[in-house]
Amino acid sequence: DMLCQLPTRRFFHAYLEDRKVHIECALSKLHQMEQGQMFRDLLGIMQFYMSFEINDFSGAALDNNQIKQIQTRKLIAFQRVAFKYFPEQLQSLAMCNLGLLETRKLLRPH
């Protein structure tokens, strides 16, 4: 509910993104257990609202250019981390075109 409403979303979304809560939950043992079906359902709902394409502060819908800019910033940050911390192992990944990073085929070997 906190992600659905704009007054709480702007703070809660930033906190969840910073703490990578969705990744931690997806890697948890409960997520992998048979009894964790309700947890997986709730995690799916949370991921849906976290990726909802609206501006967290104004509530306006994001257009395609804004969505592409956000994705590009994330990919550039990813490349910088790969280059800084894993220069030998991930040099090809750190130096490749951003368009190639969007495909799963290139990321699989790494």
FENJODA-V993091 format. One record per residue. N is the residue number from 1. SS is DSSP state (alpha for helix, beta for strand, coil for the rest). NEAR is the number of other ideal C-beta (glycine too) atoms within 12 Angstrom. Layout:
[[N/SS/NEAR] [N/SS/NEAR]]
This chain:
[[1/coil/12] [2/coil/20] [3/coil/29] [4/coil/18] [5/coil/17] [6/alpha/20] [7/alpha/15] [8/alpha/17] [9/alpha/26] [10/alpha/20] [11/alpha/17] [12/alpha/23] [13/alpha/29] [14/alpha/17] [15/alpha/18] [16/alpha/26] [17/alpha/22] [18/alpha/13] [19/alpha/14] [20/coil/13] [21/alpha/23] [22/alpha/27] [23/alpha/17] [24/alpha/16] [25/alpha/25] [26/alpha/20] [27/coil/13] [28/coil/16] [29/alpha/13] [30/alpha/18] [31/alpha/23] [32/alpha/15] [33/coil/12] [34/alpha/11] [35/alpha/11] [36/alpha/18] [37/alpha/14] [38/alpha/14] [39/alpha/20] [40/alpha/21] [41/alpha/14] [42/alpha/21] [43/alpha/26] [44/alpha/19] [45/alpha/20] [46/alpha/28] [47/alpha/22] [48/alpha/15] [49/alpha/25] [50/alpha/28] [51/coil/20] [52/coil/21] [53/coil/20] [54/beta/24] [55/coil/18] [56/coil/26] [57/coil/14] [58/coil/12] [59/coil/16] [60/coil/12] [61/beta/12] [62/coil/20] [63/coil/13] [64/alpha/11] [65/alpha/11] [66/alpha/17] [67/alpha/18] [68/alpha/17] [69/alpha/15] [70/alpha/21] [71/alpha/21] [72/alpha/19] [73/alpha/15] [74/alpha/19] [75/alpha/26] [76/alpha/19] [77/alpha/17] [78/alpha/24] [79/alpha/28] [80/alpha/18] [81/alpha/16] [82/alpha/24] [83/alpha/20] [84/alpha/13] [85/alpha/15] [86/coil/17] [87/coil/16] [88/coil/11] [89/coil/13] [90/coil/23] [91/alpha/16] [92/alpha/20] [93/alpha/28] [94/alpha/26] [95/alpha/16] [96/coil/24] [97/coil/16] [98/alpha/22] [99/alpha/12] [100/alpha/18] [101/alpha/26] [102/coil/17] [103/coil/15] [104/alpha/10] [105/alpha/11] [106/alpha/19] [107/alpha/18] [108/alpha/8] [109/coil/12] [110/coil/19]]
